Amino acid sequence: MPENFRTEEFKVEGEKLLARIKELIHEGNIRRIIIKDKDGKTLMEFPMTFGVAGVLIAPQLAAIGAIAALITEATVVIEKKE
């Protein structure tokens, strides 16, 4: 039986991007996170595997921090299990 997923999309100010991503990771049941710029261009996309340890996600968080420093607004798209 295939798993069902739903997507949610929301806008975030650049300086709040990293904090919001960390919140989403802690909520769990996230399958994929996509970060887009204000024009809709995908800047970063990464899958969230079951039981991801903080050490394994650290490089992605560092990259998100760098992106957040360069943009004023981002759109975050998350894919969640239903």
ChimeraX attribute file (.defattr): number of C-alpha atoms within 10 A of each C-alpha:
attribute: neighborCount
match mode: 1-to-1
recipient: residues
	/A:1	3
	/A:2	4
	/A:3	6
	/A:4	8
	/A:5	13
	/A:6	11
	/A:7	14
	/A:8	10
	/A:9	13
	/A:10	9
	/A:11	15
	/A:12	19
	/A:13	14
	/A:14	20
	/A:15	17
	/A:16	15
	/A:17	24
	/A:18	21
	/A:19	12
	/A:20	14
	/A:21	18
	/A:22	11
	/A:23	11
	/A:24	14
	/A:25	16
	/A:26	10
	/A:27	9
	/A:28	14
	/A:29	16
	/A:30	21
	/A:31	18
	/A:32	16
	/A:33	21
	/A:34	16
	/A:35	24
	/A:36	17
	/A:37	18
	/A:38	14
	/A:39	9
	/A:40	10
	/A:41	11
	/A:42	15
	/A:43	13
	/A:44	15
	/A:45	15
	/A:46	12
	/A:47	12
	/A:48	16
	/A:49	12
	/A:50	10
	/A:51	7
	/A:52	11
	/A:53	9
	/A:54	10
	/A:55	7
	/A:56	9
	/A:57	14
	/A:58	11
	/A:59	11
	/A:60	13
	/A:61	16
	/A:62	12
	/A:63	12
	/A:64	19
	/A:65	17
	/A:66	13
	/A:67	20
	/A:68	19
	/A:69	13
	/A:70	10
	/A:71	14
	/A:72	15
	/A:73	18
	/A:74	25
	/A:75	22
	/A:76	21
	/A:77	18
	/A:78	21
	/A:79	18
	/A:80	16
	/A:81	13
	/A:82	10
